[in-house]
Amino acid sequence: MDLSRKRILVVDSDPIVLALVTHILERQGYHVRPHSGPAEAIAAARTAVFDGAVIEMTASGDGGWLARLFDSAPSLAGRVIITGADVRDGVPIHERLERPIELRALIAAVARCVRTAD
């Protein structure tokens, strides 16, 4: 699998975690677009195609914005990894990781997620 073509959207309100997740995924060969909030993520999804996403939910309200994200990028449905909180039933996520994020688990989850895009 050629990861250099795999684009990952990362959304996290904590700038340190955002930088760390971005760095880790870039070191794995992914092209990462980091954003600190839902509005930025939705705007990015309207202008670029992503193979997957890692989204932190604790600072993003009730999670209702995910529906708008999927409307902006329908191809992301089922290819989102959620961290930090439960989301409503029926939200088409790929999997959920607990905080603090274990880096090996993150790397493995993203690899599984982008394989579903192939």
RODO-2510 file (C-alpha; in nm, 4 decimals, decimal comma):
residues 118
     n   res          X          Y          Z
     1     m     0,0000     0,0000     0,0000
     2     d     0,1439     0,3375    -0,1018
     3     l     0,0804     0,5588     0,2002
     4     s     0,2205     0,8693     0,0302
     5     r    -0,1119     0,9047    -0,1483
     6     k    -0,3244     0,8463     0,1621
     7     r    -0,4644     1,1715     0,2960
     8     i    -0,5700     1,1883     0,6601
     9     l    -0,7768     1,4632     0,8197
    10     v    -0,6835     1,5151     1,1864
    11     v    -0,9036     1,7244     1,4167
    12     d    -0,8027     1,7913     1,7772
    13     s    -0,8554     2,0974     1,9950
    14     d    -0,5361     2,0342     2,1945
    15     p    -0,2471     2,1843     1,9949
    16     i     0,0076     1,9475     2,1491
    17     v    -0,1950     1,6362     2,0670
    18     l    -0,2709     1,7744     1,7203
    19     a     0,1001     1,8247     1,6532
    20     l     0,1918     1,4833     1,7959
    21     v    -0,0703     1,2889     1,5983
    22     t     0,0216     1,4832     1,2839
    23     h     0,3917     1,4091     1,3334
    24     i     0,3362     1,0390     1,4049
    25     l     0,1155     0,9894     1,0999
    26     e     0,3485     1,1878     0,8731
    27     r     0,6366     0,9665     0,9909
    28     q     0,4238     0,6699     0,8821
    29     g     0,4041     0,8190     0,5318
    30     y     0,0583     0,9752     0,5329
    31     h    -0,0247     1,3201     0,3993
    32     v    -0,1895     1,4848     0,7029
    33     r    -0,4142     1,7911     0,7153
    34     p    -0,4382     1,9010     1,0812
    35     h    -0,7223     2,1223     1,2056
    36     s    -0,8105     2,2433     1,5527
    37     g    -1,1879     2,2532     1,5215
    38     p    -1,4997     2,1305     1,3452
    39     a    -1,5498     2,4374     1,1252
    40     e    -1,1973     2,4066     0,9833
    41     a    -1,2431     2,0334     0,9266
    42     i    -1,5702     2,0828     0,7395
    43     a    -1,4128     2,3535     0,5218
    44     a    -1,1181     2,1246     0,4435
    45     a    -1,3519     1,8366     0,3575
    46     r    -1,5268     2,0578     0,1041
    47     t    -1,2034     2,1246    -0,0843
    48     a    -1,0004     1,8023    -0,0525
    49     v    -1,0530     1,4278    -0,0652
    50     f    -0,9457     1,2299     0,2417
    51     d    -0,8876     0,8576     0,2835
    52     g    -0,9606     0,8720     0,6553
    53     a    -0,9830     1,0944     0,9598
    54     v    -0,8802     1,0981     1,3249
    55     i    -1,1181     1,3176     1,5223
    56     e    -1,1108     1,4121     1,8904
    57     m    -1,4628     1,4597     2,0154
    58     t    -1,4334     1,6024     2,3677
    59     a    -1,4037     1,9662     2,2616
    60     s    -1,6418     1,9574     1,9705
    61     g    -1,9771     1,9830     2,1420
    62     d    -2,2434     1,7197     2,0903
    63     g    -2,0899     1,5699     1,7795
    64     g    -2,3747     1,6896     1,5587
    65     w    -2,1176     1,8545     1,3363
    66     l    -2,0104     1,5074     1,2182
    67     a    -2,3240     1,4917     1,0047
    68     r    -2,2137     1,8135     0,8339
    69     l    -1,8654     1,6664     0,7853
    70     f    -2,0127     1,3560     0,6200
    71     d    -2,2350     1,5796     0,4038
    72     s    -1,9218     1,7684     0,2934
    73     a    -1,7185     1,4498     0,2413
    74     p    -1,9506     1,1503     0,2037
    75     s    -1,6525     0,9260     0,1269
    76     l    -1,5381     0,9681     0,4891
    77     a    -1,8403     0,7850     0,6283
    78     g    -1,7132     0,4690     0,7894
    79     r    -1,3503     0,5825     0,7733
    80     v    -1,3306     0,8008     1,0834
    81     i    -1,1463     0,7131     1,4008
    82     i    -1,2959     0,8864     1,7048
    83     t    -1,0984     0,9617     2,0196
    84     g    -1,1984     1,0964     2,3561
    85     a    -1,5742     1,0411     2,3832
    86     d    -1,8671     0,8307     2,2809
    87     v    -2,0668     0,9382     1,9789
    88     r    -2,4309     0,8872     1,8990
    89     d    -2,5550     0,5577     1,7641
    90     g    -2,5789     0,5604     1,3897
    91     v    -2,2720     0,7791     1,3325
    92     p    -2,0737     0,5887     1,0680
    93     i    -1,7325     0,5655     1,2326
    94     h    -1,4595     0,3108     1,1685
    95     e    -1,3524     0,2697     1,5286
    96     r    -1,3038     0,4420     1,8616
    97     l    -0,9811     0,4874     2,0597
    98     e    -0,9636     0,5749     2,4280
    99     r    -0,7688     0,8732     2,5574
   100     p    -0,4823     0,8881     2,6231
   101     i    -0,4170     0,7551     2,2766
   102     e    -0,1768     0,4623     2,2588
   103     l     0,0406     0,5379     1,9569
   104     r     0,0651     0,1795     1,8308
   105     a    -0,3130     0,1520     1,8473
   106     l    -0,3481     0,4796     1,6546
   107     i    -0,1070     0,3682     1,3825
   108     a    -0,2806     0,0305     1,3493
   109     a    -0,6289     0,1897     1,3443
   110     v    -0,5327     0,4368     1,0722
   111     a    -0,3781     0,1577     0,8626
   112     r    -0,6995    -0,0474     0,8930
   113     c    -0,9065     0,2609     0,8155
   114     v    -0,7252     0,3525     0,4930
   115     r    -0,7329    -0,0093     0,3747
   116     t    -1,1134     0,0220     0,3666
   117     a    -1,0678     0,3091     0,1193
   118     d    -0,8818     0,0908    -0,1316
***
